[in-house]
Amino acid sequence: MAETWLGPASRTPSFFHVTTPLHFPSPRFRFLLSMPPVVSSSDQQRASCAKSPNPPSPSPPSLLVFSGGTAFNGVIEELKKFTTHVTHVLPVSDDGGSTAEIVRVLGGPAVGDIRSRCLRLSDESTAEAVAVRTLLGYRLPTDPQLAKSEWYEIVEGEHTLWTGLSKPYRETIRAFLTYFQDQILRRQDETFCFSNGSIGNFFFAGARIFFLSLDAAIFLFSRVSGIPAQSLVLPVISTNDRLTLGCELLDGSIIRGQNAISHPSSGALGPVKKDASANPALPSRIKRIFYISSEGSNSLHEVFPSPHPTVLERLKEVDCIVYAMGSLFTSICPSLVLKGVGEAIASRSCPKVLLLNSSHDRETAGFTAISFVAAITDALNRTHGDAHNCLQNSPKSYVNTLFVPRDGQVPVEAERLADLGITELVVVDSVHDSKVGQIYDPKSLIQALADLLRK
């Protein structure tokens, strides 16, 4: 059994001791290449500066952020004001919501988290940009019949959501929605449920299947929604296949599927609640996260996908690496357990910042700050995986700075963290959110990041 940084696993929860070329086979898609991009005011300003005879100002700092599709979204607008040179790395193993229905019927990776981040990064500087964002961010009603009826109204181009879109955008988006609908109709043995369906997810799925490439679908979505050119949204694994997350607990039991690990539900649609009090407790703490084949149910069916090559490239280049707040084991760790990620992060001497959660959820009940650092270290070291592929790096190789939300509920042991080499502790102002409780104040968080990078 692999040794952990805080002793045997029996006593502690695994602690310490794109660019893709695009080919358009039919004329109806070729106009995309000549479609005018949505140009934001910041892009125009940069273009104007490029023509100026004055010396260029220093480039904004570059970041790589490991996150899921929800918690970090709340600070995106403030982050864009500080820098757009950000690589957003997201998992593709979600199996809940409308994503689950798409994967069930059409297969492929989950795109919900990627779609969510792309929308947050999208341009809002013009009326048309807002219309595009509104359309791709729209969700259908939860009632199955109402949802199906409204979907047909949208795909036929008759819905008011199309108002404000010029012909190139209208035809591009509708073409891939139509292609998505065609793929559903071809699955005669399956009945697709449109309840609470995301139009952005449908567009994404249509593009991915058409191009046979997730990277190409992200490229298209980024262009249509006007994401800043310096911002990059990457799936941690570039694949066209379905990926399933597995979880091994300290008691040896296995849980299959992200939702079953994080927030098991009865299948009823509605807001997802991940706080510890809203979900039944795990029978034992989580030992490790791993990937299993879509047909598998235990660790005997474990698979070992490779990380996206661009993720590894960016890890070697950015000025700062950030582990965002959110679901530790199902949003952050799926990106860390892949071979090559730990090696790349350990080789860097840049700031490596953990944004500590403000409260506990089902995955982290009873955790302290040390526990969060431990989980990240074990994931990057692949401590509980194949002994031939494990690393022995110390916690400070992966985390050297800890941001803590003011009035947060997770205990912080400053002296023990200092013993591990994590001496940079930054308390960040928080605000109360009626749905989830205390969260980072976005302006304070980005200001703290800016101050750190100016040192």
Summary of the structure (lengths in Angstrom):
residues: 455
radius of gyration: 22.0
end to end distance: 41.2
largest distance: 66.1
contacts: 1520
relative contact order: 0.14
helix: 42%
strand: 14%
